[in-house]
């Protein structure tokens, strides 16, 4: 009887795995089907381009966030840093040095990320320590953005390369290029493999001779650099800089990563997962806009999706541990 029961148990486990691993995608397919029936223009090329434009900046932030999530940390300051970097970029661009307005802010963001990584690595921190550290950094960076700009908008008066990088499909090209490059680094290089090792089992990585602090520094620096790219793209796209432009963007980035399947416990996930999550969040936002939902109900729905994705991640990990 036991031998006969095993194939049934195996089939049942496979069905449960498929449902739990793809529950978010199944829900999205259901939502897309409903919205497509109610609003035929949802499946048009124009709306598809609109979704790509909407997800490009968030996608860049999510790409950077993936690095720190893979080592079991989190960065709550990327939204505020994006606001500060945007002000810095527009200030330099309006002064006539547009190439410098692209390069300098990105390097500054990388340096800020390096500082955050150094603090967290210095206390051998992970999720809890990174939460507190980056929450403090969020407050500092947000305050600096408001102080520098006096809480006011800054219009872009430059007319050269700085304004062109945010036009048309360019931000989407940048986002997809980042996904390809970062996925290559993660899967095809020793750095990427060791990064996952550090995230999945830092004690074992340390005993194996891996320099844990180096990978923490690099993960936060990469997150900073890519957040800097997002900070340059946004004002170039909307032709203005706002000291509060990045508010709540960090939550959107985390949501995209978690929904796509990047574990908040570290060591599990990829940039392909992040791409899937960004598209899911973009389609979800676009669908709710077409359905006429205001921002507050949208926040509730996104919060539910994040909670569901996190719960499914925990359940899947427990099932894997039980199987040994």
Phi, psi and omega in degrees: 000322181295320180296321180291332184281337185298315178300322178296317178298320180297315178297318180298316180297321179295318179297315179298318179298315180298316181293316183288324181285337184237019183301317180297318180294321177297318178296321179294320177298321177296315180297314180300319179298315181295312182294322180296325178289317182286325183228092182304333181289351180300324184266017180276159179297323180299318179289326177298316177297323178297318178296318179299318178295324181290324187270349189298312182290312176301321179298319177297315178299317180296325178298315176293320180298328181301321180302314183284328176294325181294337176261012176082021180243186179209153178230105181273000187259001186295327178294313179295322178295322178299320178297313181296316180296322178299317178295317179299315182296315181292322178300313180290319180297318179293340176277000175098358181252077190286323176296319178295328179292340177270315187282311186300312180298324179295317177295321178297319178296321177297320178295320177297318177298321179297320178296314179299316179297322179296319179296314182291319178294326181296333180254013182053043186273165172225233188298310183297311181294321179292327177299309182294314183298313183284335173294319175296318178297324177302314181296317181296312182293321178296319179295318179298318179299318180290319181294313182299317185261357179065024179076010185253157174290156173230118181281147176275121178253352178294155183230008185258222186299327182299321181282337184281332185291340180260004185267152176059225183268006183303315178301323178294321177298318179298315180299311181294326176296319178298317179301313182297313182296313183292323177295322176297314179300318184290320189259340187245002181236157177297324179302313181296317181295319179290328177300315177294322178298315178299319181290323184280323182206082184298326180294315178295322179297318179296316179294335179276359178092009178284133179282094185302315184298324179299316182288330173294315179300314182294320180297315180287328176293316177298319177299318179295313180301315182289326174296325176296321176299316177298322180295332176278321183295318186299306179294331176293327181282317185263357177062033175196159176241136183232127182297348177243018185299328184268007182303128178070001177295328179297325179291321177297319180295315178298317180301314181299316180297311184293316179298324180288340178118009175281124184283137176283353178270355177089158173079001183219129179130174179205175179283340171293319174303317180297317178302314179299315180297319179297317179296318179300312180296320179296315178294320179299313180297316180297319180297316181292327175296317179294328178282354176082019179284138177282177186296325184291312174300327178297321178297322179296314181297315180296321177299319178297317181296318178297313180299319179295316180297318180294317180297318179295323177298316179296315180298316180297320180293321178295320179296320179294320179293322180294328179281347179080000000 
